[in-house]
Amino acid sequence: MEFQGSTITIPMSGRLSPTDPWLEEEVKLRTFMRLEVFPAYVNQLGTREFQFVIRDWELFGKSEMLNRLFDGDPRGRFVEDPSNGFADYVPATVTFNVSHNCQIGVDPGQELVASDMFGEAHEIEIRNLASHHLRVWTAGADGASDAIYSNPHNTIYWQILLPGSVGESGLKYLRPSITSMNGGALDKQSPMIIFHKKVPGIPGESETFDITSSRDRARYLLAISTFAPVGTTPGGRVTTSATLPVRGLQTNLTQSQGNSTLSSINRALRPLDIRFSLASGLRSAGDVGETVARMLSKSGRSVVSGWIKLVDLSRSLGTADQASDPGRPADSADFPARITYAVNYDVHINDQKLVDDQAGIAIAVGAQEIPPRDVKVAFDKPQVGSLLDRHVYFRPGCCTGMEEVAERDFAEGVNFARYSRTTPLDPGRISLAQGAAGITTFRDYDPNISY
């Protein structure tokens, strides 16, 4: 995994109506990118190349033009809190992010469909994802050969159960807060959702994932949640998060052997953070527990189970411009090189989505190192859309100043970009006053919250 930062400049225009003149601005967006890079190889032309996937791509920037367009003030929206006298202006922001292309479903033979439990599939966000989370170890073909680490699958599996139905084996370690909240015993009505990567049909393994099996937990468990709310969607549905405990798991390291193209690196393998919304009628863990208990009673099963299918992300490509001379190492002619970035992305202005699942390509020519510092990356992402009766237009832009950044800096930048997508976009006056009828509550950024 590599973490990169850069600045993206996009000419942007906006107007109130088709008859009004365009307002124009070159908006500069701070960019944070997480790449999963795969080993280099020699292609059929004899040149070296490598592929990579853009797992995360968060762009963030403030815009004076959008402030004028939506609020009539270059400073943004005025906010105040009468309780303590706080007053300030909240600027309009533009954010880009990688599209979350998921499908969610329920296994056959159960008394419900996915929409009974979950919100929209596009609201599922799988953070920290790497191919490791989609691979499993399998025995050799003859049962005696060394185990093989499979190619990545495209499915994560889930189970919803009531802890009392399986006892406390393994669950105290995974969620000690459950037992402490209930006097040392698991509440039989506290629902849990478990995400795992145990693919049916693994040789020598049972067909289904068993949370009470320590071997299954060690080999296949990805995340677990008790449906504690972490926020709401723009449509008002409750969102929750599933992950694993910190203890021990963040010390795992992945190793890239390195070569003249990619330096040898160690990166912490972070546990998944799977975020999803609940169906509109479910507002709490208790609501989920009642629904699950009713469904299990009808079907006679002990768990509700299903799957999340991931649409494969676009592969990006770095290719040397020429092959090495005969007798010289294959990596002796890595540079200059061309890099083609490919990603599907969304664009938001504050909490409103302007662009949905747009395919984009950017090209860097003449790169002399990775990341391609001092090389302008050109891209064309034209888009015309409207929000709150305002019209917004993006034109071709460029990316400059690419550099590797520390994972901590990446995480801080991404968190603020995600926060920006929770700030309401409203052309009217916004107040911090709690309970004011018809007025949206503004919440300032808190670095201690994972948005």
N, C-alpha and C positions, 0 to 999 in steps of 0.2 A: 504494500500500500504506500502511495506517495501523496503528499499534501502540497498543493501549489496555490499561489496567490497571484493576482494580476489586477490590472485596471481595464475595464471595457468602456469604450466611448461609443454612444449611440445617438445620432441626430434624431430628435423627437419633435413632433408637432402636435398641436391640439387646438380645438376650437369649440365654441358653444353650440354652433349650428352650421349646417351646410352653407349658409349665406354669410357667416362671419369670417373675418380674416384669420389665418392660421397664426397661432403663437408658436415660436420656435425656440429650441434649446438643444445644446449638445450635453446630454446628461452623462456623467461619469459614475460608473458603478464599480464598487470594490468587489472583487471576485475571490471566492474560496472554492477549491476543487479537491475532491478525494478520488484518486485514480487507483484502480487495481491493474497492475502491469503483469503481463504474462511473459514467459521466457522468450528471448530472441531466437530466430531461426534463419536459415538461408533459403530464400525462395527459388523458384525454377529459373529465374534470371541470374542467379548467382549473387544477388545483393542481400544484405542482412535487413531484416525487418522485425518488428514486434507489434503485438496487438495490446490494446488496453481498453478498459471499460471506465467510463465516467460514472462512478457510483453516486457522487454528490456534486452538485454544481449550484452554488448559491451566490447570486449577485444582489447587491444592495446599493441604493443611492437615493439621495434626496433631490427634489426637483422644485426649483422656483416657479417654473412654468406651470407645473401641475397645481402648485399652491394657488396661483392666479386663476387657473381654469376651474378648480373645484371650490375654492373658498374666496376668490376675489381679493386675495391678499398675498403678496409675495412671501410673507412669513409663515403662512399656513393657517391652521384653525386655532382660534382662541379657546383656551380651556381655563377653568378656574374652580377652586374649591372654597366655597364660602365658609366652611368650617374652620379653616386655618389661614385663609387669605392667599393661598398659592394661586399663581396665575402665570400662564406661559402660552407659547404658540407650538402646535404640533405640526410638523411639516408632512407633506405628502411624500410617499416613498415608492420606488419601483423595485421589485424583486423578481428575479428569475430563479427557477429551481427545476431539477430533473422531474419529469412526469412519473407519477406512481401508477404503473400499469399492472393492475392485479385483477384477478377474478376470484371470487369466493363462492364456495358451494358446500352442500351437506351430503354426507355419504348416503347411499340408498337405504331404504327400509326404516326411515325415521319419521317421526310425526311432526316435522316442521320443515321449513325452507329457510335459506340463509337470511331473507329479509325479516323473518320473525325475531332474529337475534342481532343482526348487524345492520349498520347504515350502508351508505353507498360504497361500492368497491373502490372507487377512485380516492376515497378518504383514507384508505389503508396506507400507512407509511412504514416501511421497514428500514430502520436506521442501522448504520454500521454493517450493512450487509457486505459479505465477501463470498467468493466461490466456496470457501471452506464450509460455510453454513449450508451449502447445498450438495456436499459430497459425503459419502459414507465409505467405510472400510468393508470390503467383502473378501471372503476366502478365495484362494486360488481355485482354478477350474477343477483340479483333481482333488481338492480338499487338503492337500499336503503342501502346496506351494505357498510362498509368502502372500500375505494379504495384499489386496490391491485397493488403492484409493481411487474411487470412481470418478468419472467425469461429472460435472455439476448437473444436478437435476433441476427442474423448473417448478417444483412443488414443495411447499411447507404444509405440514398437516397439523390439525388442531383437535383437541378434545375439551369438552366442557363436562365437569363432574361435580358432585357434591362430596367434599372431603370425607364426610362420615361414612360414605359407601365403600371406601377403600382403607380405612384406618389412618393412622398417623405415620406409617412407615415412609421415611424420606421427606415428608411434608414439613416437619419442624425445621429442617435445615433450609428448605427452599423458601419458606415464608414464616420465620419465627414470630413475626408480629401477629399472625393469625392466632397462635396458641396463647400468646401473652395477653391478647385482648379478651380471651375467653377463659381466663382462669387456668391456663395450662392445657385446655382441651379444645379440639377443633369443633367449631360450630357446624352442625350437620347441614345447616341451610346456607352456609357460606359457599357460593359457587366459585369454581376455579376454572380458568382456561389455560391449557397447556399447549405449547407449540413444539413440534419435534420434526426430525428429518428422517424418521424410520420408513423407508420405502417398502411397501408390501413386496414379498417375494425374495428378500435377501436370503441366500443359501445359509442354512443352519440357524436361522432366526425365526421366531414366531411372526405371524402375519401382522399383528397389531402391537402398538406401543403400550407398555404397562408401566405406569408411574410408580408402582410398588417395587419394580425390578431395579435394583441398583445398577445392573449392567446396562439396562435401557437408558436410565438417567445419565450415566456417564458417556454413553456412545451417541445418543440421539437427541437429548433434551436441548431445546434452543431458548425457550422463554416461558414465563409463567406469570399469571396475573390473577388478582382477586376482584377485578372490575372496579377498583377505586377510581373515581372520576379524576381526570387531569385537566379537563377543559370542555369546551363546547365547540361545535362546528358553526359556520355562519348560519346554517339552517336551524340551529338550536339543539342539535342532537348531542348527547353526552359522549365524550371521548375518553378512552382509557389506554393504559400502557402496559405492555408485558415485557419483562426482561428477566435476568438472572441475578442472584446475589453477587456482590462484589468480591467476597472472600475467595481468594485463590484463583479466580477465573481470569482476572485481568493481567496476571503474570505470564500467561501464555504468549510466546513470541513466534512470529513467522519470520523465516529467513529467506532472503534472496541472495543467491551466490554472487551476483554482480558481474559486470564486464565493463568494457570501455563505454558502453552506451548508458547503462544504469549502474550506479554505485551500489556496493553491498550495503544493505540496510537491515535494521531490525525494527519491527513495528509491533506495538502491543495489539493483540487481537481482542477487540472490544466485544462484549456480549451484545446480542441483538437488542434493539428497542423497537418492539412492534406496536404501533399505535393504530387504533381503529375506533370507529364510532359505533354506538349501539342503536338499535331500532328506535324509532321516535317514541314509542310507548314505554321504553325502559329508561328510568331516571336514576336508578341506584342498583347496588349489588343485590339488595333484597328483591327488587323487581326481577332481576335476572334469575335469582335462585328460585323464585316462585314459578317462573316460566319453565326452567329446566326440570324442576321437580314434576311439574304437570306433564311435560313431554316424556320424561322417563317412565312415569307411571303408565302412560298410554302404550308405550312401545315395549315395556318390560326389559329395557336395556339398562346398563349401569352408567353409560356415558353417552353424550351427544358428540358426534365426531364429524369432521369434514376436512376441507383442504383450501389452500390459497395457491393459485397458479400465477406465476410471475411471467410476464412477457419479457423475453430476452432483450436486454439492453443492446443498443447499437455498439458494434466494435469500432474503435478508433484505431488508426494505423500510423506507425512511424517507419519510414523506408529510406535506406541509404540511396543516394543518387547514382552510385556506381559500385561495381564489384571490386574486390581486392585483387591486386596483381598476383599472378601465379607464384606459388611458393610463399606468399605472405599470409599471416593469420586472417581469418575471415572477418575479424572485427577491425582490421587496419584501415578500412575505407568506410567507416560508419558515417562520417561527415564530409561534405554537407549532406543534409537529409531533408526530406519533406515529411510533414506531420499533418494528417487529416483527422480532425476532431469531429465526432458524430454523436449527437444526443437528441433526445426528444424532451421538450421543456414546456413549462407553464410560465406565464407572466402575470404578476399581480400588481395592482396599485392599492396599497394598504391591504385590506381584507377582501378586495374584489378581484376576481380573476378576469383578466383581459384576454389572455391567450391560453388555449387548452391543447396540450399534447401536440405541439408544433415540432416537426422534424427540422433539425438544423445541422449544417456542416460548416466548419471553419478550416482554413488551410494556412499552414506556415511553410514558406519556401526558404531554403538556404540556412536552415538551422545548423549551428555549430556546436550545440550542446543541448542537454535535456535537463530542465525545461528550456525552451528556445528563447533565452534572454536576448534582448536587443534585436528581436525579429518581430515585425508587425504581423499579427495574425488577422487576416481579413475574413469577414463573414457577411452574409446577406440574410437578414431575418426580417424582411418587410412584413408589416402587419398593420391593418387598419381595423379598429374596433371602437366600440362606444361603451361608456359607463355613465350611469346616472345622467343620460342624455348629453354627455360630452363626447366628442370624437377625438381619438388619439391615434397617431400614426408614427410607426418606427421606420427608419431608413437604414441602409447598409452601414455597418460600423466596423470597429477594429479593436483588437486586444493588444496591449503593450505591457511592458514591465513584468513579464512572467518570472517567478522565482519560487523556489521551494520554501515552504513555511513550516514552522513547528506545529505539531498536532494540537497543542494547547491554543495557539493563535487561530488555527482553523476552527476549533470547536467554539471559541468565543465569537468569531465572525459569523458562523453559521447560526448560532443561537440568537444573535441580534437580528439577523435577516428573518428568521422564523418568527420572532416577536413582532416584526413589522407587519407580518401578514395577519396578526391578531388585532391590529389597530383599526377601528372602523373608519371607513371612508364616507363622510357625510358632509354635504355642502352646507348644512346648517350649523348652528352654534352647538358645541359640545361642552358639557359641564362635568366636573368631577363630583357634583353633589349626588349622594346616594339617594335613590328613590324618587328622583325628580321625574315626574310623568313626561313621557315622550322625549327624554333626553338620554343620549347614550353615555354610559360611564366609561371614562378613559382611565387606563391603568398604565402607569409608567413602567419602564423596563426594569426588571429585577434580575441581575446576573446569577442569582442563586436558584432561579427557576429554569427548568429545561422546557423550552417552548415547543 
